[in-house]
Amino acid sequence: MESIRHPEQLYIEPFVGAANVIAHMSGNRKAYDAHPDLILMWNALKQGWRPPDFVTPELHASLRHAEPSALRAFVGFGCSFGGKFFGGYARSSKERNFAASAIRSLDRKMVTLRDVTFERGYFHELEPKGALIYCDPPYAGTASFSVGKFDHGRFWEKVREWSRENTVIVSECSAPEDFSVVKTITAPCGLRRADGSQKPRNEFLFQFSESIGKAAVPEGKLKPSRSSYVRHSVKDCSPACRKRSEKRCKTRTR
Ligand SMILES: C[S@@+](CC[C@H](N)C(=O)[O-])C[C@H]1O[C@@H](n2cnc3c(N)ncnc32)[C@H](O)[C@@H]1O
């Protein structure tokens, strides 16, 4: 992502989550997420807050329905089974203390995150200009996040709009047909198995086809692949896409 960024260009993540990607970026960065607890946690960590290095089942249970807080994000994500928000208490053992490993992971990220602006917000509220925007939204067809049902059609429409004045890259497994694959990545995904491993899955980086070459991506850095068509659901199609390839969209629906 850094390789396609202009010097000093603002980098934005509308779905920052665990900040795994933005932690590898530098300079002028803004991070948003609809999850109130997560944003409280990132801002508390920036101010020097230290999470507890052991979390009891009682604390875990008491926070499940508590008011949003930094501690609730830490416990809800860092000390729950599979990292799913309050998905079940992750019982620590002699070999593994979940709270301590979550702190180590946060400490590593905080080295590069101190100057990032974190704000709670929904993607549709953002109106950026001239930025490099990296979107890692909830994937279509996967379990919804605790912030509510995700409107994929509205999301792709927003990406088309942002792409007029920004460079927008979307990480997804599928996209409407007016988007092109600019890179394919094989990455582990989903809940962890008992041995800690994750199933590998192909993910794609997409760009709105009309914006490629016009937006602020330096020539030759990311190019659409020859096969820019990726299986996608009809409900995610733009009206233009549906008109162009009604038949193909229907037959190739997930
Ligand atoms: C796939 S995760 C992002 C993962 C992230 N790249 C990371 O490094 O962990 C998707 C994120 O989108 C957030 N989210 C879901 N719906 C949203 C919305 N409407 N607006 C903004 N954020 C949303 C979730 O809270 C979640 O943190």
The ligand as an SDF file (V2000), in Angstrom:
LIG
                    3D

 27 29  0  0  0  0  0  0  0  0999 V2000
  -12.7440   -7.1570    8.4680 C   0  0  0  0  0  0  0  0  0  0  0  0
  -12.7600   -6.0910    9.8660 S   0  0  0  0  0  0  0  0  0  0  0  0
  -11.3770   -5.0470    9.6240 C   0  0  0  0  0  0  0  0  0  0  0  0
  -10.1090   -5.7490    9.9130 C   0  0  0  0  0  0  0  0  0  0  0  0
   -8.9170   -4.8440    9.9770 C   0  0  0  0  0  0  0  0  0  0  0  0
   -8.3200   -4.6320    8.6770 N   0  0  0  0  0  0  0  0  0  0  0  0
   -7.8770   -5.3950   10.9300 C   0  0  0  0  0  0  0  0  0  0  0  0
   -6.6940   -5.1980   10.6960 O   0  0  0  0  0  0  0  0  0  0  0  0
   -8.2760   -5.9970   11.9230 O   0  0  0  0  0  0  0  0  0  0  0  0
  -14.1150   -5.0550    9.5340 C   0  0  0  0  0  0  0  0  0  0  0  0
  -14.3210   -3.9240   10.5170 C   0  0  0  0  0  0  0  0  0  0  0  0
  -15.3910   -3.1350   10.0080 O   0  0  0  0  0  0  0  0  0  0  0  0
  -16.1000   -2.5900   11.1030 C   0  0  0  0  0  0  0  0  0  0  0  0
  -17.4280   -2.1860   10.5880 N   0  0  0  0  0  0  0  0  0  0  0  0
  -18.5180   -2.9690   10.3580 C   0  0  0  0  0  0  0  0  0  0  0  0
  -19.5180   -2.2320    9.8420 N   0  0  0  0  0  0  0  0  0  0  0  0
  -19.0440   -0.9590    9.7050 C   0  0  0  0  0  0  0  0  0  0  0  0
  -19.5840    0.2550    9.1980 C   0  0  0  0  0  0  0  0  0  0  0  0
  -20.8250    0.3250    8.7240 N   0  0  0  0  0  0  0  0  0  0  0  0
  -18.7940    1.3740    9.1900 N   0  0  0  0  0  0  0  0  0  0  0  0
  -17.5300    1.3270    9.6760 C   0  0  0  0  0  0  0  0  0  0  0  0
  -16.9710    0.2040   10.1990 N   0  0  0  0  0  0  0  0  0  0  0  0
  -17.7080   -0.9330   10.1930 C   0  0  0  0  0  0  0  0  0  0  0  0
  -16.1050   -3.6940   12.1490 C   0  0  0  0  0  0  0  0  0  0  0  0
  -16.2820   -3.1620   13.4530 O   0  0  0  0  0  0  0  0  0  0  0  0
  -14.7170   -4.3170   11.9340 C   0  0  0  0  0  0  0  0  0  0  0  0
  -13.7790   -3.7850   12.8350 O   0  0  0  0  0  0  0  0  0  0  0  0
  1  2  1  0
  2  3  1  0
  2 10  1  0
  3  4  1  0
  4  5  1  0
  5  6  1  0
  5  7  1  0
  7  8  2  0
  7  9  1  0
 10 11  1  0
 11 12  1  0
 11 26  1  0
 12 13  1  0
 13 14  1  0
 13 24  1  0
 14 15  1  0
 14 23  1  0
 15 16  2  0
 16 17  1  0
 17 18  1  0
 17 23  2  0
 18 19  1  0
 18 20  2  0
 20 21  1  0
 21 22  2  0
 22 23  1  0
 24 25  1  0
 24 26  1  0
 26 27  1  0
M  CHG  2   2   1   9  -1
M  END
$$$$
